[in-house]
Amino acid sequence: MSYLLDTHTILWALTGDKRLSPKAAHYYESAETGYFSIVSLWEMGIKLGLRQEDFRLTEGWEDSIPRELTRLGFLRLPVEPEHCRLVSLLPLHHKDPFDRMLIVQAQEKKLSIVSCNTKLDAYSINRIW
């Protein structure tokens, strides 16, 4: 099975957060045919820019996080022009722009998504948690 990591899954796995489910941890650790999206890095940058006290990353995160994911065997999934078109057609069950792009990428590549976000269940994707 091929799958895409949601942003929180990446962050929780990298930091050893206890909110990461054992099943999600298994998929993170196996990286058999796993992907991470450039969208997740964009979301991290936006969250850092909001200067919320409960969201911090170490200096150089924009290099270290993709490097670690690549080292573990994950493939980087870029945003393609077709994804931008498809996100405009996605029903508005969920309005988070980052999640909407991850949903489209998962649908287009026929990937399951590793996420605790139950709002994703409204879409035709397989959610693993």
Buried (B, 14 or more C-beta within 10 A) or exposed (E): EEBBBBBBBBBBBBEEEEEBBEEBBEBBEEBEEBBBBBBBBBBBEEBBEEEEEEEEBEEEBEEEBBEBBEEBEBEEBEBEEEBEEBBEEBEEEBEEEBBBBBBBBBBEBEBBBBBBBEBBEEBEBBBBB
